[in-house]
Amino acid sequence: MCLAFPAKIIEKKDFLAKVELSGVTRDVSLMLLPEAKLGDYVLVHAGFAMQIVQKKEVDEMLALFDEMNGAERRI
């Protein structure tokens, strides 16, 4: 099973971006998503940004991840 995680683009240079999720940063490729902009939320898998997602979707995904880890349902 493959799992993509949502993250916010906090830096961008050409086809590379630095993304952040919960204080953790990571460098990712934008080769598959060159239209992504600073501040966008993207789904990241295997070091590549795969899809732009809305903040509401990110919040829902993170709530589901928390629920999988035993947190109370919040959505």
Backbone as numpy.savetxt, mean C-alpha at the origin, in Angstrom:
# Nx Ny Nz CAx CAy CAz Cx Cy Cz
-0.67 -18.68 -1.57 -1.51 -17.50 -1.57 -0.63 -16.26 -1.57
-0.97 -15.33 -2.40 -0.22 -14.07 -2.47 -1.04 -12.98 -1.78
-0.34 -12.07 -1.14 -1.02 -11.00 -0.43 -0.33 -9.68 -0.73
-1.09 -8.72 -1.22 -0.57 -7.37 -1.45 -0.94 -6.52 -0.26
-0.06 -5.59 0.10 -0.37 -4.71 1.22 -0.52 -3.27 0.72
-1.40 -2.49 1.35 -1.59 -1.10 0.94 -0.56 -0.22 1.63
-0.04 0.77 0.90 0.93 1.70 1.47 0.81 3.04 0.75
1.26 4.09 1.44 1.19 5.46 0.90 2.53 5.85 0.30
2.51 6.44 -0.89 3.74 6.92 -1.53 4.16 8.20 -0.82
5.37 8.18 -0.24 5.87 9.36 0.48 7.03 10.03 -0.25
7.65 9.32 -1.19 8.69 9.88 -2.05 8.58 9.21 -3.41
8.92 9.96 -4.47 8.88 9.38 -5.81 10.00 9.99 -6.64
10.71 9.10 -7.34 11.72 9.57 -8.28 11.71 8.61 -9.46
11.30 9.12 -10.60 11.19 8.31 -11.82 10.28 7.11 -11.56
10.82 5.91 -11.70 10.01 4.70 -11.54 10.23 4.02 -10.19
10.76 4.76 -9.23 10.95 4.22 -7.88 10.20 5.09 -6.88
9.69 4.44 -5.84 8.97 5.18 -4.80 9.32 4.61 -3.44
9.24 5.46 -2.43 9.32 5.01 -1.05 7.89 5.06 -0.53
7.44 3.93 0.03 6.09 3.85 0.56 6.15 3.63 2.06
5.04 3.97 2.74 4.98 3.86 4.21 3.66 3.23 4.63
3.77 2.34 5.60 2.59 1.75 6.23 2.92 1.52 7.69
2.16 2.15 8.56 2.34 2.00 10.02 3.77 2.29 10.46
4.38 3.31 9.87 5.71 3.73 10.27 6.84 2.96 9.62
6.52 1.94 8.85 7.53 1.14 8.15 7.62 1.63 6.71
8.85 1.88 6.24 9.02 2.34 4.87 9.72 1.26 4.05
9.46 1.32 2.75 10.05 0.33 1.84 10.14 0.97 0.47
11.17 0.61 -0.28 11.32 1.07 -1.65 10.59 0.10 -2.57
9.83 0.64 -3.51 9.10 -0.19 -4.46 9.24 0.35 -5.87
9.02 -0.52 -6.83 9.07 -0.13 -8.23 7.70 0.38 -8.69
7.74 1.41 -9.52 6.51 1.94 -10.14 6.45 1.60 -11.63
7.26 0.64 -12.05 7.30 0.27 -13.47 5.92 -0.18 -13.98
5.14 -0.81 -13.12 3.81 -1.28 -13.53 2.72 -0.24 -13.29
3.09 0.86 -12.63 2.10 1.87 -12.27 2.72 3.28 -12.35
3.23 3.65 -13.53 3.94 4.93 -13.66 3.08 6.16 -13.37
1.75 6.02 -13.43 0.87 7.17 -13.19 0.68 7.48 -11.71
1.18 6.63 -10.82 1.04 6.86 -9.37 1.76 8.15 -8.98
1.12 8.88 -8.04 1.64 10.19 -7.62 1.98 10.18 -6.13
2.75 11.15 -5.72 3.05 11.36 -4.32 1.74 11.50 -3.55
1.60 10.76 -2.45 0.38 10.82 -1.66 -0.64 9.74 -2.00
-0.49 9.10 -3.17 -1.40 8.01 -3.53 -1.18 6.81 -2.63
-2.23 6.03 -2.43 -2.12 4.73 -1.77 -2.08 3.67 -2.86
-1.15 2.74 -2.73 -1.00 1.69 -3.72 -0.95 0.33 -3.05
-1.36 -0.70 -3.80 -1.18 -2.07 -3.33 0.19 -2.53 -3.80
0.98 -3.08 -2.87 2.35 -3.50 -3.16 2.45 -5.02 -3.01
3.05 -5.64 -4.02 3.31 -7.08 -3.98 4.67 -7.34 -4.62
5.51 -8.09 -3.92 6.82 -8.49 -4.45 7.65 -7.30 -4.91
7.53 -6.17 -4.20 8.34 -5.00 -4.51 7.81 -4.12 -5.62
6.61 -4.41 -6.11 6.01 -3.62 -7.18 4.68 -3.03 -6.73
4.46 -1.75 -7.05 3.14 -1.14 -6.86 2.26 -1.68 -7.99
1.11 -2.25 -7.61 0.26 -2.94 -8.59 -1.03 -2.19 -8.94
-1.54 -1.40 -7.98 -2.83 -0.75 -8.19 -2.97 0.43 -7.25
-3.55 1.52 -7.72 -3.87 2.66 -6.86 -5.19 2.36 -6.17
-5.25 2.61 -4.86 -6.48 2.37 -4.09 -6.84 3.63 -3.30
-8.11 3.76 -2.98 -8.60 4.90 -2.22 -8.34 4.69 -0.73
-8.23 5.78 0.03 -7.97 5.73 1.47 -9.02 4.88 2.19
-10.27 4.99 1.79 -11.34 4.21 2.42 -11.07 2.71 2.27
-10.63 2.30 1.08 -10.30 0.89 0.86 -9.13 0.45 1.74
-8.14 1.33 1.89 -6.98 1.03 2.73 -7.44 0.81 4.17
-8.29 1.70 4.67 -8.78 1.56 6.04 -9.52 0.23 6.23
-10.33 -0.15 5.23 -11.06 -1.41 5.32 -10.11 -2.61 5.30
-9.09 -2.56 4.45 -8.11 -3.65 4.38 -7.37 -3.81 5.70
-6.93 -2.68 6.26 -6.17 -2.73 7.52 -7.04 -3.25 8.66
-8.32 -2.90 8.64 -9.24 -3.41 9.66 -9.39 -4.92 9.53
-9.46 -5.41 8.31 -9.56 -6.85 8.09 -8.28 -7.57 8.50
-7.11 -6.98 8.21 -5.84 -7.57 8.66 -5.82 -7.67 10.18
-6.26 -6.60 10.84 -6.30 -6.61 12.31 -7.24 -7.69 12.82
-8.39 -7.82 12.17 -9.36 -8.84 12.57 -8.79 -10.24 12.41
-8.02 -10.48 11.34 -7.39 -11.78 11.15 -6.41 -12.09 12.29
-5.88 -11.04 12.88 -4.93 -11.19 13.98 -5.61 -11.15 15.35
-6.95 -11.26 15.36 -7.66 -11.37 16.62 -8.29 -10.11 17.17
-8.20 -9.01 16.44 -8.82 -7.76 16.92 -10.33 -7.83 16.75
-11.04 -6.98 17.48 -12.50 -6.86 17.35 -12.85 -6.32 15.97
-13.99 -6.74 15.44 -14.46 -6.24 14.15 -14.78 -4.75 14.29
-14.32 -3.92 13.35 -14.58 -2.49 13.41 -15.15 -1.92 12.13
-15.41 -2.75 11.14 -16.02 -2.24 9.90 -17.35 -2.90 9.68
